[in-house]
Amino acid sequence: MPSDRARPVTLQAVAHELGVSAKTVSNAFSRPDQLSASLREQVLATARRLGYPGPNPLAAGLRRGRVGAIGVAYDNGLSYAFDDPVAVEFLAGASAVAEPAGAGLLLVPGSTDPRRRLAALSSAVVDGLVISSLSDDDPLLAAAIARGLPLVVVDQPRPDRLAALGAPGTPWVGVDDRAAAAAVAGHLLDLGHRRLAVVSFGMHHDPIAPGLVDEQAQAAATYAVTRDRMAGYRDAGVRAGLDWAGVPVFHGGDSTPEVGAAGAAAVLATDPTPTALLCLSDRLAEGALRAAADLGLRVPEDLSVAGFDDATPAAGLGLTTVRQPTRLKGRTAARDLLDRLAGRPVPGPRVLPTELVVRTSTGPAPVS
């Protein structure tokens, strides 16, 4: 038979050893102002001797009906939360609201193993979830809805897709990606560019091989942000008389400078050579600028490059881009979720403002 020492030491055991109440032992850990210094030290010393680690914060939270954690579920790997400037800004905004309210953030990142990813979401001990940029067909979204926890969605899926999945009225925070993309494409067209090209991040939850994609593939993207930004570029191009079928569009699997460089090299190898690149993120644009330098192209004299986000490095790169309020997205999402948890009313979909920021990476189209 196992010995008593194999059993976890309980709060009651410490109280019995000292001849005090269980509340006294609990106060020694969580409300030290309720005890004299000498009694508290006596309780802590006895707890150390017996091997009692202190009250279980999870169990205490469950008794209160809260665990004090907000889950943030997103599509990328864990390192994305620390490497990508947009992700860092978003999480900083969410933390700025959650922390004063006594809530922490629990990250639920993507995974190459779908089963592990779903298991992580299903077992996450959280009070509610912020869903950040999932595709329309991501199984993680259905699992999140099935849990029945309060949800707030940032960027994607869009509210109509959430309603179709059985979660109508879910608070949503984002921007008008289509209008913002049309504005930056219109800027390049106003500068006289007619040979545009696009470098895109992921189009589908289930990855496809990187490469050039046609209009049908662009419209079928299951990431709403990708689909809407592509549509915005196309809107501006068609208004200017472009045949969008002739615009080279590169699809990559991620939003990194490496993907941006590969995409830029691919579209710049087409004939006729583009004079302006529209990149769906600043990280992609950063890679496009590197590719241009490797090819000996001057920016903006030979090639104009535009991004999207106005992330931290954009100004230093002189990048023309779309500024979106990423930190405000995080703050708004966290506040809406805390309001839901408290039973307070939350407004309908929130569309935050964007702004075209023109810098030195774009200029007039070169004379052929």
C-alpha positions as CSV (number, residue, x, y, z in Angstrom):
1,M,0.0,0.0,0.0
2,P,1.3,3.5,-0.7
3,S,2.4,5.5,2.3
4,D,0.7,8.6,3.5
5,R,3.7,10.6,2.3
6,A,2.6,9.8,-1.3
7,R,-0.6,11.7,-0.7
8,P,-0.7,15.5,-1.4
9,V,-0.5,17.5,1.8
10,T,-3.7,19.6,2.3
11,L,-4.5,22.9,3.9
12,Q,-6.5,21.0,6.6
13,A,-3.4,19.0,7.4
14,V,-1.4,22.1,8.1
15,A,-4.2,23.5,10.2
16,H,-4.4,20.3,12.3
17,E,-0.7,20.2,12.8
18,L,-0.8,23.8,14.2
19,G,-4.1,23.5,16.0
20,V,-5.6,26.5,14.1
21,S,-8.5,26.9,11.7
22,A,-8.2,26.2,8.0
23,K,-9.1,29.8,7.4
24,T,-6.1,30.9,9.4
25,V,-3.8,28.8,7.1
26,S,-5.5,30.2,4.0
27,N,-5.1,33.8,5.2
28,A,-1.4,33.2,5.7
29,F,-1.1,32.8,2.0
30,S,-3.8,35.0,0.5
31,R,-4.6,37.6,3.2
32,P,-1.4,38.1,5.3
33,D,-2.8,41.4,6.8
34,Q,-5.3,39.3,8.8
35,L,-2.6,37.6,10.8
36,S,0.3,38.7,13.1
37,A,3.7,38.4,11.5
38,S,4.8,35.7,13.9
39,L,1.7,33.6,13.4
40,R,2.0,33.9,9.6
41,E,5.6,32.9,9.7
42,Q,4.7,29.9,11.9
43,V,2.0,28.8,9.4
44,L,4.4,29.2,6.4
45,A,7.2,27.3,8.2
46,T,4.9,24.4,9.0
47,A,3.6,24.4,5.5
48,R,7.1,24.2,4.1
49,R,8.0,21.4,6.6
50,L,5.0,19.3,5.6
51,G,5.4,20.0,1.9
52,Y,2.2,22.0,1.4
53,P,2.6,24.4,-1.6
54,G,-0.3,26.7,-0.8
55,P,-3.9,27.1,-2.0
56,N,-4.6,26.0,-5.6
57,P,-5.4,29.3,-7.4
58,L,-7.4,27.4,-10.1
59,A,-9.6,25.8,-7.5
60,A,-10.2,29.1,-5.8
61,G,-11.0,30.7,-9.1
62,L,-13.5,28.0,-9.9
63,R,-15.2,28.5,-6.5
64,R,-15.6,32.1,-7.4
65,G,-16.9,31.2,-10.9
66,R,-13.8,32.7,-12.6
67,V,-10.3,31.6,-13.3
68,G,-8.9,35.1,-14.1
69,A,-7.7,34.2,-17.6
70,I,-8.7,35.3,-21.1
71,G,-7.8,32.9,-23.9
72,V,-6.4,34.4,-27.2
73,A,-6.7,31.8,-30.0
74,Y,-4.9,32.6,-33.3
75,D,-3.7,30.7,-36.4
76,N,0.1,30.9,-36.3
77,G,2.7,29.2,-34.2
78,L,3.7,30.4,-30.7
79,S,6.7,32.4,-31.9
80,Y,4.4,34.6,-34.0
81,A,3.1,36.3,-30.9
82,F,6.7,37.5,-30.1
83,D,8.2,37.9,-33.6
84,D,5.4,39.7,-35.6
85,P,5.2,43.5,-34.7
86,V,1.4,43.5,-35.4
87,A,0.8,40.5,-33.0
88,V,3.0,42.2,-30.4
89,E,0.9,45.4,-30.6
90,F,-2.4,43.5,-30.5
91,L,-1.4,41.6,-27.4
92,A,0.0,44.7,-25.7
93,G,-3.4,46.4,-26.2
94,A,-5.3,43.4,-24.8
95,S,-2.9,43.1,-21.8
96,A,-3.3,46.8,-21.0
97,V,-7.0,46.3,-20.4
98,A,-7.0,42.7,-19.0
99,E,-4.2,43.3,-16.4
100,P,-5.9,46.1,-14.4
101,A,-9.1,44.0,-14.4
102,G,-7.2,41.1,-12.7
103,A,-7.1,38.9,-15.8
104,G,-4.2,37.3,-17.6
105,L,-3.8,36.2,-21.2
106,L,-3.5,32.6,-22.1
107,L,-2.2,32.1,-25.7
108,V,-3.7,29.3,-27.8
109,P,-1.5,29.3,-30.9
110,G,-1.9,27.3,-34.0
111,S,-0.1,24.0,-34.4
112,T,0.9,21.7,-37.3
113,D,-1.0,18.9,-35.6
114,P,-4.8,19.7,-35.8
115,R,-5.6,17.3,-33.0
116,R,-3.2,18.9,-30.5
117,R,-4.5,22.3,-31.6
118,L,-8.1,21.4,-30.9
119,A,-7.2,19.7,-27.7
120,A,-5.4,22.8,-26.5
121,L,-8.5,24.9,-27.1
122,S,-10.9,22.4,-25.6
123,S,-8.8,22.1,-22.4
124,A,-7.8,25.7,-22.0
125,V,-8.8,26.9,-18.5
126,V,-10.2,30.4,-19.4
127,D,-13.2,32.5,-18.7
128,G,-13.7,33.6,-22.3
129,L,-12.0,33.6,-25.7
130,V,-10.7,36.2,-28.1
131,I,-10.5,34.7,-31.5
132,S,-8.0,36.5,-33.6
133,S,-7.9,36.1,-37.4
134,L,-9.1,32.6,-38.2
135,S,-10.2,31.4,-41.6
136,D,-13.8,30.8,-42.4
137,D,-13.3,27.0,-42.4
138,D,-10.9,26.7,-39.4
139,P,-12.1,23.8,-37.1
140,L,-10.8,25.7,-34.2
141,L,-13.6,28.2,-34.6
142,A,-16.3,25.5,-34.4
143,A,-14.7,24.1,-31.3
144,A,-14.6,27.5,-29.7
145,I,-18.3,28.1,-30.4
146,A,-19.1,24.6,-29.1
147,R,-17.5,25.3,-25.7
148,G,-20.1,27.9,-25.1
149,L,-17.7,30.4,-23.6
150,P,-18.1,34.1,-24.2
151,L,-16.4,35.1,-27.4
152,V,-15.0,38.2,-29.1
153,V,-13.7,37.9,-32.7
154,V,-11.0,40.2,-34.1
155,D,-10.7,40.7,-37.9
156,Q,-12.0,37.3,-39.2
157,P,-14.2,35.5,-39.7
158,R,-16.7,38.3,-40.4
159,P,-20.0,38.6,-38.6
160,D,-22.0,37.0,-41.4
161,R,-19.8,33.9,-41.2
162,L,-20.2,33.8,-37.4
163,A,-23.9,33.9,-37.8
164,A,-23.8,31.0,-40.2
165,L,-21.8,29.0,-37.7
166,G,-24.4,29.5,-35.0
167,A,-22.9,32.4,-33.2
168,P,-24.9,35.4,-34.3
169,G,-24.3,38.6,-32.3
170,T,-20.8,37.7,-31.3
171,P,-18.9,40.9,-30.7
172,W,-16.5,41.6,-33.6
173,V,-13.7,44.1,-33.9
174,G,-11.9,45.0,-37.2
175,V,-11.4,47.4,-40.1
176,D,-12.8,47.8,-43.5
177,D,-10.0,45.9,-45.3
178,R,-11.5,46.3,-48.7
179,A,-11.8,50.0,-48.6
180,A,-8.4,50.4,-47.1
181,A,-6.8,48.2,-49.8
182,A,-8.6,50.2,-52.5
183,A,-7.2,53.4,-51.1
184,V,-3.5,52.3,-51.2
185,A,-4.0,50.8,-54.7
186,G,-5.6,54.1,-55.8
187,H,-2.6,55.9,-54.5
188,L,-0.3,53.9,-56.9
189,L,-2.7,54.3,-59.8
190,D,-2.8,58.1,-59.2
191,L,1.0,58.1,-59.5
192,G,0.6,56.7,-63.0
193,H,1.3,53.0,-62.3
194,R,-0.5,50.6,-64.6
195,R,1.7,47.6,-64.2
196,L,0.7,46.5,-60.7
197,A,1.5,43.2,-58.9
198,V,0.4,41.8,-55.6
199,V,2.2,39.8,-52.9
200,S,-0.2,38.0,-50.6
201,F,0.0,36.0,-47.4
202,G,-2.1,32.9,-46.8
203,M,-5.4,32.4,-48.6
204,H,-6.6,29.1,-47.1
205,H,-6.4,27.4,-43.7
206,D,-5.2,24.2,-45.5
207,P,-2.1,25.5,-47.2
208,I,-1.5,25.3,-50.9
209,A,1.8,25.5,-52.7
210,P,3.1,29.1,-53.0
211,G,2.9,30.6,-56.5
212,L,1.0,32.8,-58.8
213,V,-2.8,32.5,-58.5
214,D,-5.7,33.6,-60.8
215,E,-8.8,35.7,-60.1
216,Q,-10.9,32.7,-59.2
217,A,-8.4,31.6,-56.5
218,Q,-8.2,35.1,-55.1
219,A,-12.0,35.3,-54.7
220,A,-12.2,31.8,-53.2
221,A,-9.8,32.6,-50.3
222,T,-11.2,31.4,-47.0
223,Y,-9.3,34.1,-45.0
224,A,-11.7,37.0,-45.1
225,V,-8.9,39.6,-44.7
226,T,-7.0,38.2,-47.7
227,R,-10.2,38.0,-49.8
228,D,-11.2,41.5,-48.9
229,R,-7.8,43.2,-49.4
230,M,-7.5,41.4,-52.8
231,A,-11.0,42.7,-53.7
232,G,-10.1,46.2,-52.7
233,Y,-7.0,46.2,-54.9
234,R,-9.1,44.8,-57.8
235,D,-11.8,47.5,-57.2
236,A,-9.3,50.3,-57.6
237,G,-7.7,48.6,-60.6
238,V,-10.9,48.0,-62.5
239,R,-12.0,51.6,-61.8
240,A,-8.8,52.7,-63.4
241,G,-9.4,50.6,-66.5
242,L,-7.0,47.7,-65.7
243,D,-7.7,44.2,-66.8
244,W,-7.2,42.5,-63.4
245,A,-6.7,39.1,-65.0
246,G,-3.4,40.4,-66.2
247,V,-2.1,41.5,-62.8
248,P,0.3,38.9,-61.4
249,V,-0.6,37.8,-57.8
250,F,1.7,35.7,-55.7
251,H,0.2,33.6,-52.9
252,G,2.5,32.7,-50.0
253,G,1.9,30.7,-46.9
254,D,2.8,33.3,-44.2
255,S,3.4,36.9,-43.5
256,T,7.1,37.1,-43.2
257,P,9.9,39.0,-45.0
258,E,11.1,35.7,-46.5
259,V,7.7,35.1,-48.1
260,G,7.6,38.7,-49.2
261,A,11.0,38.4,-50.9
262,A,10.0,35.2,-52.7
263,G,6.8,36.7,-53.8
264,A,8.4,39.9,-55.1
265,A,11.0,37.9,-57.0
266,A,8.2,35.8,-58.6
267,V,6.0,38.7,-59.8
268,L,9.0,40.8,-60.9
269,A,10.0,37.9,-63.2
270,T,6.7,38.3,-65.2
271,D,6.5,40.1,-68.4
272,P,5.9,43.1,-68.6
273,T,7.8,43.8,-65.4
274,P,5.6,45.4,-62.7
275,T,6.4,49.0,-61.6
276,A,4.5,48.8,-58.3
277,L,4.0,46.1,-55.7
278,L,1.0,45.9,-53.4
279,C,1.9,43.8,-50.3
280,L,-0.9,42.6,-48.0
281,S,1.3,43.3,-44.9
282,D,4.3,45.4,-44.0
283,R,6.3,42.2,-43.2
284,L,5.8,41.1,-46.8
285,A,6.7,44.6,-48.0
286,E,9.9,44.4,-46.0
287,G,10.9,41.3,-47.9
288,A,9.9,42.9,-51.2
289,L,12.2,45.8,-50.5
290,R,15.0,43.3,-49.9
291,A,14.3,41.5,-53.2
292,A,14.2,44.8,-55.1
293,A,17.7,45.7,-53.7
294,D,19.0,42.2,-54.6
295,L,17.8,42.8,-58.2
296,G,19.4,46.2,-58.4
297,L,16.1,48.1,-58.5
298,R,15.8,51.5,-57.0
299,V,12.8,52.3,-54.8
300,P,10.8,54.3,-55.8
301,E,12.5,55.3,-59.0
302,D,12.3,51.9,-60.6
303,L,9.8,50.2,-58.3
304,S,7.2,51.4,-55.8
305,V,6.3,49.2,-52.9
306,A,3.3,49.6,-50.5
307,G,2.4,47.6,-47.4
308,F,-0.5,47.3,-45.0
309,D,-0.5,47.7,-41.1
310,D,1.9,50.5,-40.4
311,A,3.7,48.2,-37.9
312,T,6.7,49.5,-35.9
313,P,9.4,49.1,-38.6
314,A,7.4,50.7,-41.4
315,A,8.4,54.3,-40.7
316,G,12.1,53.4,-40.6
317,L,11.8,51.7,-43.9
318,G,10.1,54.7,-45.4
319,L,7.2,52.4,-46.3
320,T,3.9,53.7,-47.8
321,T,1.2,51.7,-46.0
322,V,-2.2,51.5,-44.5
323,R,-2.2,52.4,-40.8
324,Q,-4.7,50.3,-38.8
325,P,-5.1,50.7,-35.0
326,T,-3.8,47.3,-34.0
327,R,-3.2,48.2,-30.3
328,L,-6.8,49.6,-30.1
329,K,-8.1,46.3,-31.6
330,G,-6.5,44.5,-28.7
331,R,-7.8,46.9,-26.1
332,T,-11.3,46.9,-27.6
333,A,-11.5,43.1,-27.8
334,A,-10.4,42.6,-24.2
335,R,-12.8,45.3,-23.0
336,D,-15.7,43.8,-24.9
337,L,-14.9,40.3,-23.5
338,L,-14.7,41.6,-19.9
339,D,-18.0,43.4,-20.4
340,R,-19.6,40.2,-21.6
341,L,-18.2,38.3,-18.6
342,A,-19.6,40.9,-16.3
343,G,-23.0,40.8,-18.0
344,R,-22.7,44.3,-19.4
345,P,-24.1,45.1,-22.9
346,V,-21.6,45.1,-25.8
347,P,-22.2,47.0,-29.0
348,G,-22.5,45.4,-32.3
349,P,-19.6,45.0,-34.8
350,R,-17.0,47.7,-34.4
351,V,-15.3,48.9,-37.5
352,L,-12.2,50.9,-36.5
353,P,-10.7,53.6,-38.8
354,T,-7.7,53.2,-41.1
355,E,-5.4,55.8,-42.7
356,L,-3.3,55.8,-45.8
357,V,0.3,56.8,-44.9
358,V,2.4,57.9,-47.8
359,R,6.2,57.7,-47.4
360,T,9.2,57.4,-49.7
361,S,8.7,53.8,-50.9
362,T,6.2,55.0,-53.6
363,G,6.7,57.5,-56.4
364,P,5.6,58.3,-59.9
365,A,5.6,55.4,-62.4
366,P,8.9,55.3,-64.4
367,V,8.8,56.5,-67.9
368,S,8.9,53.4,-70.2
